[in-house]
Amino acid sequence: MGDRPAVARLALAVCVGLGAGVLSGMFGVGGGIVLVPALVAILGMDQRRAAATSLVAIIPASLAGTTTYALRGDVSLAAALIIVLGSLVGARMGTRLLAVLPARALPWIFIAFAASVLVMGRAHEPVREAALSLDAARDPGAVAALVCIGLIAGLLAGLVGVGGGVVIVPGLEILAGAGDLLARGTSLAAMAPTAIAGTVSNLCRGLPDARIGMVVGLASVIGSPLGAVIARALSPRAASWLFSAFIVVAIASVLRRARRPGGAAVSGPADPPPRESGR
């Protein structure tokens, strides 16, 4: 009898992970932009703990998604490595900010970030077949642009708990001219190192619920291949509009919670206060 709340909590985590996995495979994101609102609304975490826990879950989700896209040749490892150079620095900066910013500010940062992604997604017309070629000697600006994309993605990964794909995918499409499937696969390949770096920093500060994060992440592995199949079946335009609708729902969910009295500070019974690392 006493274990029922814990079992129910794990069951909810599995459901959240399955949904996030499908979205991860469909849109080339780690799923954090839906995981954070879901962990807050469904599992009762506060925004800080949800952001840190989401980053744990993104690790297996991004690895599964990368494998699915790579099998079809839709991953540029060279571009992913360049993005990671920036994202590792950004993730460290983001997790430091996450530990010190007031909890009430975090939902509004998430909302502002998601809204900017929505605007950016509507600012260009995605295409399906477009290669991504990198030549550092001939086009150093393109390499610098990828590093900047990674820096911003890593910063947001550490701060709001997303994998950074919602920045990397449109960044690759707009700045590097990549096709939508190639952008998604490359984004997922760049996400795992970013999420690992951010999670290590968060664990030192005692922020994430590692058990829930791994349950969610492993469940998302099941859903990710299905999402990739759906993505290939959709036209670039349809996928773009569907992604925009998904962002709007995430914004509405966090906004409703943030505007509720005390909503930003709600934490569940399994959410102990953060501890300092002593560094």
C-alpha positions as a Markdown table, in Angstrom:
| # | Residue | x | y | z |
|---|---|---|---|---|
| 1 | Met | 0.0 | 0.0 | 0.0 |
| 2 | Gly | 2.8 | 2.4 | 0.9 |
| 3 | Asp | 4.5 | 1.9 | -2.4 |
| 4 | Arg | 1.5 | 2.9 | -4.5 |
| 5 | Pro | 2.4 | 6.6 | -4.8 |
| 6 | Ala | 5.9 | 5.7 | -5.9 |
| 7 | Val | 4.6 | 3.2 | -8.4 |
| 8 | Ala | 2.0 | 5.7 | -9.8 |
| 9 | Arg | 4.8 | 8.3 | -10.1 |
| 10 | Leu | 6.9 | 5.9 | -12.1 |
| 11 | Ala | 4.0 | 5.0 | -14.3 |
| 12 | Leu | 3.4 | 8.7 | -15.0 |
| 13 | Ala | 7.1 | 9.1 | -15.8 |
| 14 | Val | 6.9 | 6.3 | -18.4 |
| 15 | Cys | 3.9 | 7.9 | -20.1 |
| 16 | Val | 5.7 | 11.3 | -20.2 |
| 17 | Gly | 8.8 | 9.6 | -21.6 |
| 18 | Leu | 6.8 | 7.8 | -24.4 |
| 19 | Gly | 5.2 | 11.0 | -25.5 |
| 20 | Ala | 8.5 | 12.9 | -25.4 |
| 21 | Gly | 10.2 | 10.2 | -27.4 |
| 22 | Val | 7.7 | 10.4 | -30.2 |
| 23 | Leu | 8.2 | 14.2 | -30.3 |
| 24 | Ser | 12.0 | 13.8 | -30.2 |
| 25 | Gly | 11.9 | 11.5 | -33.2 |
| 26 | Met | 9.4 | 13.7 | -35.1 |
| 27 | Phe | 11.1 | 17.1 | -34.6 |
| 28 | Gly | 14.8 | 16.3 | -33.9 |
| 29 | Val | 14.5 | 17.8 | -30.4 |
| 30 | Gly | 15.5 | 16.1 | -27.1 |
| 31 | Gly | 11.9 | 16.4 | -25.9 |
| 32 | Gly | 12.8 | 18.9 | -23.2 |
| 33 | Ile | 10.4 | 21.5 | -24.4 |
| 34 | Val | 7.5 | 19.1 | -23.6 |
| 35 | Leu | 9.3 | 17.3 | -20.7 |
| 36 | Val | 9.7 | 20.4 | -18.6 |
| 37 | Pro | 6.0 | 21.4 | -18.6 |
| 38 | Ala | 5.0 | 17.8 | -18.2 |
| 39 | Leu | 7.3 | 17.2 | -15.2 |
| 40 | Val | 5.9 | 20.4 | -13.6 |
| 41 | Ala | 2.2 | 19.7 | -14.4 |
| 42 | Ile | 2.1 | 15.9 | -14.0 |
| 43 | Leu | 4.8 | 15.1 | -11.5 |
| 44 | Gly | 4.6 | 18.3 | -9.5 |
| 45 | Met | 8.2 | 19.3 | -9.7 |
| 46 | Asp | 9.2 | 23.0 | -9.5 |
| 47 | Gln | 10.7 | 24.5 | -12.6 |
| 48 | Arg | 14.3 | 24.3 | -11.5 |
| 49 | Arg | 14.1 | 20.6 | -10.7 |
| 50 | Ala | 12.1 | 19.8 | -13.8 |
| 51 | Ala | 14.7 | 21.5 | -16.0 |
| 52 | Ala | 17.5 | 19.5 | -14.4 |
| 53 | Thr | 15.6 | 16.2 | -14.6 |
| 54 | Ser | 14.6 | 16.8 | -18.2 |
| 55 | Leu | 18.3 | 17.1 | -19.1 |
| 56 | Val | 18.9 | 13.6 | -17.6 |
| 57 | Ala | 16.1 | 12.1 | -19.7 |
| 58 | Ile | 17.4 | 13.7 | -22.9 |
| 59 | Ile | 20.6 | 11.6 | -22.9 |
| 60 | Pro | 19.0 | 8.3 | -23.9 |
| 61 | Ala | 16.4 | 10.0 | -26.0 |
| 62 | Ser | 19.0 | 11.8 | -28.2 |
| 63 | Leu | 21.1 | 8.7 | -28.5 |
| 64 | Ala | 18.1 | 6.6 | -29.8 |
| 65 | Gly | 17.0 | 9.4 | -32.2 |
| 66 | Thr | 20.5 | 9.8 | -33.5 |
| 67 | Thr | 20.7 | 6.1 | -34.3 |
| 68 | Thr | 17.4 | 6.1 | -36.1 |
| 69 | Tyr | 18.4 | 9.0 | -38.3 |
| 70 | Ala | 21.9 | 7.8 | -38.9 |
| 71 | Leu | 20.7 | 4.5 | -40.3 |
| 72 | Arg | 19.0 | 6.5 | -43.1 |
| 73 | Gly | 22.1 | 8.8 | -43.7 |
| 74 | Asp | 20.5 | 11.9 | -42.1 |
| 75 | Val | 23.3 | 12.8 | -39.8 |
| 76 | Ser | 26.3 | 15.1 | -40.4 |
| 77 | Leu | 28.9 | 14.1 | -37.8 |
| 78 | Ala | 31.2 | 16.9 | -38.8 |
| 79 | Ala | 28.5 | 19.5 | -38.2 |
| 80 | Ala | 27.5 | 17.9 | -34.9 |
| 81 | Leu | 31.0 | 17.9 | -33.6 |
| 82 | Ile | 31.4 | 21.6 | -34.4 |
| 83 | Ile | 28.1 | 22.4 | -32.7 |
| 84 | Val | 29.2 | 20.4 | -29.6 |
| 85 | Leu | 32.3 | 22.6 | -29.3 |
| 86 | Gly | 30.0 | 25.5 | -28.5 |
| 87 | Ser | 27.3 | 23.6 | -26.7 |
| 88 | Leu | 29.6 | 22.2 | -24.0 |
| 89 | Val | 30.7 | 25.7 | -23.0 |
| 90 | Gly | 27.1 | 26.9 | -23.2 |
| 91 | Ala | 25.8 | 24.1 | -21.1 |
| 92 | Arg | 28.2 | 24.8 | -18.3 |
| 93 | Met | 27.1 | 28.5 | -18.3 |
| 94 | Gly | 23.4 | 27.5 | -18.3 |
| 95 | Thr | 23.6 | 25.1 | -15.4 |
| 96 | Arg | 25.4 | 27.8 | -13.3 |
| 97 | Leu | 22.6 | 30.2 | -14.1 |
| 98 | Leu | 19.9 | 27.6 | -13.3 |
| 99 | Ala | 21.4 | 27.1 | -9.8 |
| 100 | Val | 21.3 | 30.8 | -8.9 |
| 101 | Leu | 18.4 | 32.4 | -10.7 |
| 102 | Pro | 15.2 | 32.8 | -8.7 |
| 103 | Ala | 12.6 | 30.0 | -9.3 |
| 104 | Arg | 9.9 | 32.5 | -10.2 |
| 105 | Ala | 11.9 | 33.8 | -13.2 |
| 106 | Leu | 12.5 | 30.3 | -14.7 |
| 107 | Pro | 9.0 | 29.7 | -16.2 |
| 108 | Trp | 9.1 | 33.2 | -17.9 |
| 109 | Ile | 12.6 | 32.5 | -19.3 |
| 110 | Phe | 11.2 | 29.2 | -20.7 |
| 111 | Ile | 8.2 | 31.0 | -22.2 |
| 112 | Ala | 10.3 | 33.7 | -23.8 |
| 113 | Phe | 12.6 | 31.1 | -25.3 |
| 114 | Ala | 9.8 | 29.0 | -26.7 |
| 115 | Ala | 8.1 | 32.0 | -28.2 |
| 116 | Ser | 11.4 | 33.0 | -30.0 |
| 117 | Val | 11.6 | 29.5 | -31.3 |
| 118 | Leu | 8.0 | 29.8 | -32.6 |
| 119 | Val | 8.9 | 33.0 | -34.4 |
| 120 | Met | 12.1 | 31.6 | -35.9 |
| 121 | Gly | 10.3 | 28.5 | -37.1 |
| 122 | Arg | 7.8 | 30.6 | -39.1 |
| 123 | Ala | 10.6 | 32.8 | -40.6 |
| 124 | His | 11.7 | 30.2 | -43.2 |
| 125 | Glu | 10.4 | 27.6 | -45.5 |
| 126 | Pro | 11.8 | 24.1 | -44.8 |
| 127 | Val | 13.0 | 21.8 | -47.5 |
| 128 | Arg | 13.5 | 18.1 | -47.6 |
| 129 | Glu | 16.5 | 17.4 | -49.8 |
| 130 | Ala | 19.4 | 19.7 | -49.1 |
| 131 | Ala | 23.0 | 18.6 | -48.3 |
| 132 | Leu | 25.2 | 20.1 | -45.6 |
| 133 | Ser | 28.8 | 20.7 | -46.7 |
| 134 | Leu | 31.5 | 22.2 | -44.5 |
| 135 | Asp | 34.8 | 23.6 | -45.5 |
| 136 | Ala | 36.6 | 25.5 | -42.7 |
| 137 | Ala | 39.2 | 26.9 | -45.1 |
| 138 | Arg | 36.8 | 28.2 | -47.7 |
| 139 | Asp | 33.9 | 29.2 | -45.4 |
| 140 | Pro | 35.1 | 29.8 | -41.8 |
| 141 | Gly | 31.9 | 31.9 | -41.3 |
| 142 | Ala | 29.8 | 28.8 | -41.6 |
| 143 | Val | 31.9 | 27.0 | -39.0 |
| 144 | Ala | 31.7 | 30.0 | -36.7 |
| 145 | Ala | 27.9 | 30.1 | -37.1 |
| 146 | Leu | 27.7 | 26.4 | -36.1 |
| 147 | Val | 29.8 | 27.1 | -32.9 |
| 148 | Cys | 27.5 | 30.0 | -32.1 |
| 149 | Ile | 24.4 | 27.8 | -32.6 |
| 150 | Gly | 26.0 | 25.3 | -30.2 |
| 151 | Leu | 26.8 | 27.9 | -27.6 |
| 152 | Ile | 23.2 | 29.2 | -27.6 |
| 153 | Ala | 21.8 | 25.6 | -27.6 |
| 154 | Gly | 24.0 | 24.6 | -24.7 |
| 155 | Leu | 23.1 | 27.7 | -22.7 |
| 156 | Leu | 19.4 | 27.0 | -23.0 |
| 157 | Ala | 19.9 | 23.3 | -22.4 |
| 158 | Gly | 21.5 | 24.0 | -19.0 |
| 159 | Leu | 19.1 | 26.8 | -18.1 |
| 160 | Val | 15.7 | 25.6 | -19.2 |
| 161 | Gly | 16.3 | 21.8 | -19.6 |
| 162 | Val | 15.9 | 21.4 | -23.3 |
| 163 | Gly | 18.3 | 19.5 | -25.4 |
| 164 | Gly | 18.9 | 22.4 | -27.7 |
| 165 | Gly | 17.3 | 20.9 | -30.8 |
| 166 | Val | 14.7 | 23.6 | -31.0 |
| 167 | Val | 17.7 | 26.0 | -31.6 |
| 168 | Ile | 19.9 | 23.7 | -33.6 |
| 169 | Val | 17.3 | 22.5 | -36.1 |
| 170 | Pro | 16.2 | 25.9 | -37.4 |
| 171 | Gly | 19.8 | 27.1 | -37.1 |
| 172 | Leu | 21.0 | 24.4 | -39.4 |
| 173 | Glu | 18.2 | 25.0 | -41.8 |
| 174 | Ile | 18.5 | 28.8 | -42.0 |
| 175 | Leu | 22.2 | 29.3 | -41.5 |
| 176 | Ala | 23.6 | 26.2 | -43.1 |
| 177 | Gly | 20.9 | 25.4 | -45.6 |
| 178 | Ala | 20.4 | 21.8 | -44.4 |
| 179 | Gly | 17.3 | 19.8 | -45.3 |
| 180 | Asp | 14.8 | 19.3 | -42.5 |
| 181 | Leu | 15.6 | 15.6 | -41.9 |
| 182 | Leu | 19.4 | 16.1 | -42.0 |
| 183 | Ala | 19.0 | 19.1 | -39.6 |
| 184 | Arg | 17.0 | 16.9 | -37.1 |
| 185 | Gly | 19.4 | 14.0 | -37.2 |
| 186 | Thr | 22.4 | 16.2 | -36.8 |
| 187 | Ser | 20.7 | 18.1 | -34.0 |
| 188 | Leu | 20.1 | 14.8 | -32.1 |
| 189 | Ala | 23.7 | 13.8 | -32.6 |
| 190 | Ala | 24.9 | 17.1 | -31.0 |
| 191 | Met | 22.5 | 16.8 | -28.1 |
| 192 | Ala | 23.9 | 13.8 | -26.2 |
| 193 | Pro | 27.3 | 15.4 | -25.2 |
| 194 | Thr | 25.5 | 18.6 | -24.3 |
| 195 | Ala | 23.0 | 16.8 | -22.1 |
| 196 | Ile | 25.7 | 14.8 | -20.4 |
| 197 | Ala | 27.8 | 17.9 | -19.6 |
| 198 | Gly | 24.8 | 19.7 | -18.2 |
| 199 | Thr | 23.6 | 16.7 | -16.2 |
| 200 | Val | 27.1 | 16.3 | -14.6 |
| 201 | Ser | 27.0 | 19.9 | -13.5 |
| 202 | Asn | 23.4 | 19.6 | -12.2 |
| 203 | Leu | 24.2 | 16.4 | -10.3 |
| 204 | Cys | 27.0 | 18.2 | -8.5 |
| 205 | Arg | 24.4 | 20.7 | -7.3 |
| 206 | Gly | 21.8 | 18.1 | -6.4 |
| 207 | Leu | 19.2 | 19.5 | -8.7 |
| 208 | Pro | 17.8 | 16.6 | -10.8 |
| 209 | Asp | 15.7 | 13.6 | -9.8 |
| 210 | Ala | 18.0 | 11.1 | -11.5 |
| 211 | Arg | 15.7 | 8.1 | -11.1 |
| 212 | Ile | 12.7 | 9.8 | -12.7 |
| 213 | Gly | 15.0 | 11.3 | -15.4 |
| 214 | Met | 16.3 | 7.9 | -16.4 |
| 215 | Val | 12.8 | 6.3 | -16.4 |
| 216 | Val | 11.5 | 9.1 | -18.6 |
| 217 | Gly | 14.6 | 8.8 | -20.8 |
| 218 | Leu | 14.4 | 5.0 | -21.3 |
| 219 | Ala | 10.7 | 5.2 | -22.1 |
| 220 | Ser | 11.4 | 7.9 | -24.7 |
| 221 | Val | 13.8 | 5.5 | -26.4 |
| 222 | Ile | 10.7 | 3.3 | -27.3 |
| 223 | Gly | 8.8 | 6.3 | -28.7 |
| 224 | Ser | 11.7 | 7.9 | -30.7 |
| 225 | Pro | 11.8 | 5.5 | -33.7 |
| 226 | Leu | 8.0 | 5.9 | -34.2 |
| 227 | Gly | 8.5 | 9.7 | -34.2 |
| 228 | Ala | 11.2 | 9.4 | -36.9 |
| 229 | Val | 8.9 | 7.3 | -39.1 |
| 230 | Ile | 6.1 | 9.9 | -38.7 |
| 231 | Ala | 8.6 | 12.7 | -39.6 |
| 232 | Arg | 9.6 | 11.0 | -42.8 |
| 233 | Ala | 5.9 | 10.5 | -43.8 |
| 234 | Leu | 5.1 | 14.2 | -43.2 |
| 235 | Ser | 5.9 | 16.9 | -45.8 |
| 236 | Pro | 8.4 | 19.6 | -44.6 |
| 237 | Arg | 5.6 | 22.2 | -44.5 |
| 238 | Ala | 3.2 | 20.0 | -42.5 |
| 239 | Ala | 6.0 | 19.1 | -40.1 |
| 240 | Ser | 6.8 | 22.7 | -39.6 |
| 241 | Trp | 3.2 | 23.7 | -38.8 |
| 242 | Leu | 2.9 | 20.7 | -36.5 |
| 243 | Phe | 6.0 | 21.7 | -34.6 |
| 244 | Ser | 4.7 | 25.3 | -34.3 |
| 245 | Ala | 1.4 | 23.9 | -32.8 |
| 246 | Phe | 3.5 | 21.8 | -30.4 |
| 247 | Ile | 5.4 | 24.9 | -29.2 |
| 248 | Val | 2.2 | 26.9 | -28.6 |
| 249 | Val | 0.8 | 24.1 | -26.4 |
| 250 | Ala | 4.1 | 24.0 | -24.4 |
| 251 | Ile | 3.9 | 27.8 | -23.9 |
| 252 | Ala | 0.3 | 27.7 | -22.8 |
| 253 | Ser | 1.0 | 24.9 | -20.3 |
| 254 | Val | 3.9 | 26.8 | -18.7 |
| 255 | Leu | 2.1 | 30.1 | -18.8 |
| 256 | Arg | -0.9 | 28.7 | -17.0 |
| 257 | Arg | 1.3 | 27.2 | -14.3 |
| 258 | Ala | 3.4 | 30.4 | -13.9 |
| 259 | Arg | 0.4 | 32.6 | -13.5 |
| 260 | Arg | -1.2 | 30.4 | -10.8 |
| 261 | Pro | -0.4 | 31.7 | -7.3 |
| 262 | Gly | 2.7 | 29.8 | -6.1 |
| 263 | Gly | 2.8 | 27.8 | -9.3 |
| 264 | Ala | 6.4 | 28.3 | -9.9 |
| 265 | Ala | 7.4 | 27.0 | -6.6 |
| 266 | Val | 5.4 | 23.8 | -6.4 |
| 267 | Ser | 7.5 | 20.7 | -5.8 |
| 268 | Gly | 6.4 | 17.1 | -5.3 |
| 269 | Pro | 7.2 | 14.9 | -2.3 |
| 270 | Ala | 10.3 | 13.5 | -4.1 |
| 271 | Asp | 11.8 | 16.9 | -4.7 |
| 272 | Pro | 14.4 | 17.5 | -1.9 |
| 273 | Pro | 15.9 | 20.9 | -1.7 |
| 274 | Pro | 19.1 | 21.4 | -3.8 |
| 275 | Arg | 22.4 | 20.9 | -2.0 |
| 276 | Glu | 25.6 | 22.8 | -2.7 |
| 277 | Ser | 28.5 | 21.1 | -4.2 |
| 278 | Gly | 31.0 | 23.0 | -2.1 |
| 279 | Arg | 32.8 | 24.3 | -5.1 |
